[in-house]
């Protein structure tokens, strides 16, 4: 049973939160003054962050369309964030109405808005659990009751891995490997992760602005090489790992942004 959270103390609305900041950057209304102030400081340090937020969201839609087109009918979307346009279940079920989607997030405000996420097609399912990626075992236990782990599953880690407080990166890699090991052959993995490969010091400065603002969770940028490591042992789909705006664009690609993405298949 889902408990709807309406306690401002539980939501910590006086502190900026990445899900609400992203919601603000995408033009949403589910944010608070602290979120808007932090976002404005980040934009001051890196005005192109607005294009990055939109590019990140557009990649999610394209990745889901590609994976659904490849026959995936189950999606484990970890780090859901607040609902906006073209949520995973909307994109997947537009292609295959029988698709089953499980959203995972640890932010109470996402839980408040979960009703918006739980609108499935009659043929499919759409569910939500509150859980933390730092505990992949719990996520997999809960997912086992909702998804069929004998059939391919898309594991989606879009805009979440950079919030794991692991400066060396080994713990984060181990979490990804745990998720990869749990799903069967034919499953797919989609990742989008911020870097500083395009903007350099500008991206690093905006990450510092966020971290110094008291925003939660903190942001850790990683190199394209580190991001590519998450796909080790799986078959990367063309064109590999690159700026998310240039990953299979459906129109002439927009400018490159400092979020690198890829999709791979378990063979």
Secondary structure, 3 states (H helix, E strand, C coil): CCCCCCCHHHHCCCCCEHHHHHHHHCCCCCCCHHHHHHHHHHHHHCCCHHHHHHHHHHHHHHHHHHHHHCCCCEEEEECCCCCCCCCHHHHHHHHCCCCEEEEEECCHHHHHCHHHHCCCCCCCEEEEEECCCCCHHHHHHHHHCCCCCCCCCEEEEECCHHHCCCCCCHHHHHHHHHHHHHCCCCCEEEEEEECCCCCCHHHHHHHHHHHHCCCECCCCCCCHHHHHHCCCCCEECCCCCEEHHHCCCCCCCCCCCCEEEEEEECC
